[in-house]
Amino acid sequence: MPAIPESTRTSLAQRLRAHATDHWPQLAGVTVRYRAGFAYIDGRLPGGGVIPLFRLRYGGSARTWGFSLYLASHDRYEDQVLHTGAFTGTPQEALDCAAGLYLSGPDF
């Protein structure tokens, strides 16, 4: 698995934060952490709480990532299919999928 370049890390975090601000008012923000070829995305709640949402797997492209949801019942991440029917997609699609499951719904 390729390492995530610093420029991709920066743009990923910026895109996810902007998308969360525009579409998910239930979130106070998102936090992105990196480990090897993965980006872990947590949602920050207005009251100060933090919830793990999903993990992205870098495959060499800043546009298309593998997607895994955090399953609290198993305390782990599991690969999932996005609403498009694909196992890979944009970070914004992954955020919409995870937030749609864990929050009330997007504000489009």
Wavefront OBJ file of the C-alpha trace (Angstrom):
o trace
v 0.000 0.000 0.000
v 1.531 3.344 -1.005
v 2.180 6.036 1.576
v -0.100 9.067 1.432
v 1.837 12.089 0.114
v 1.787 15.204 2.288
v 0.038 17.231 -0.436
v -2.734 14.616 -0.612
v -3.078 14.636 3.178
v -3.510 18.410 3.142
v -6.060 18.426 0.313
v -7.988 15.484 1.803
v -8.433 17.233 5.135
v -9.459 20.492 3.429
v -12.026 18.759 1.188
v -13.569 16.796 4.052
v -13.795 19.835 6.317
v -15.409 21.935 3.581
v -17.890 19.178 2.711
v -18.815 18.646 6.364
v -19.385 22.385 6.817
v -21.544 22.607 3.692
v -23.599 19.425 4.135
v -23.467 18.209 7.724
v -24.486 20.944 10.196
v -24.825 18.241 12.868
v -21.025 18.135 12.969
v -18.859 20.817 14.533
v -16.081 19.520 12.285
v -14.064 16.504 11.259
v -10.651 15.337 12.352
v -8.371 13.382 10.029
v -5.594 11.139 11.370
v -3.128 9.149 9.276
v -1.445 5.826 9.769
v 0.457 4.139 6.956
v -1.806 4.160 3.873
v -4.978 4.940 5.821
v -6.820 8.113 6.814
v -9.118 7.840 9.841
v -11.974 10.335 9.980
v -13.739 11.256 13.219
v -16.728 13.550 13.570
v -16.630 16.285 16.187
v -20.018 16.972 17.749
v -21.213 20.420 18.891
v -21.188 19.333 22.559
v -17.526 18.347 22.354
v -17.918 14.632 21.746
v -16.033 12.750 19.069
v -17.322 9.769 17.077
v -15.257 7.585 14.760
v -16.945 7.610 11.345
v -14.863 5.856 8.711
v -11.473 4.988 7.306
v -10.125 5.687 3.842
v -7.559 3.438 2.159
v -5.154 5.221 -0.174
v -4.564 3.423 -3.437
v -2.361 5.944 -5.221
v -5.021 8.456 -6.284
v -6.186 11.525 -4.374
v -9.631 11.189 -6.022
v -10.570 7.574 -5.349
v -10.196 5.851 -1.987
v -11.245 2.554 -0.439
v -13.953 2.930 2.203
v -14.511 1.244 5.573
v -17.113 2.153 8.180
v -16.355 2.143 11.872
v -18.583 -0.420 13.574
v -18.862 0.363 17.261
v -20.464 -3.026 17.926
v -17.209 -4.718 16.870
v -14.806 -1.832 17.637
v -13.247 -2.081 14.189
v -13.453 -0.826 10.621
v -15.058 -2.995 7.933
v -15.017 -2.489 4.177
v -18.367 -1.284 2.890
v -20.106 -0.406 -0.347
v -20.809 3.276 -0.969
v -24.290 4.471 -1.973
v -23.002 4.384 -5.578
v -22.606 0.601 -5.311
v -18.806 0.813 -5.505
v -16.187 -0.151 -2.924
v -14.145 2.930 -3.820
v -15.093 6.555 -4.297
v -14.431 10.122 -3.324
v -13.791 11.132 0.277
v -16.961 13.241 0.136
v -19.050 10.192 -0.856
v -17.558 8.288 2.057
v -18.394 11.134 4.458
v -21.978 11.274 3.175
v -22.378 7.520 3.570
v -20.970 7.380 7.103
v -22.640 10.559 8.343
v -25.933 9.475 6.786
v -25.820 6.348 8.921
v -24.686 7.977 12.157
v -26.426 11.363 11.943
v -29.984 12.382 11.072
v -29.355 13.340 7.421
v -27.598 15.817 5.135
v -28.720 19.399 4.777
v -28.611 19.688 0.982
l 1 2 3 4 5 6 7 8 9 10 11 12 13 14 15 16 17 18 19 20 21 22 23 24 25 26 27 28 29 30 31 32 33 34 35 36 37 38 39 40 41 42 43 44 45 46 47 48 49 50 51 52 53 54 55 56 57 58 59 60 61 62 63 64 65 66 67 68 69 70 71 72 73 74 75 76 77 78 79 80 81 82 83 84 85 86 87 88 89 90 91 92 93 94 95 96 97 98 99 100 101 102 103 104 105 106 107 108
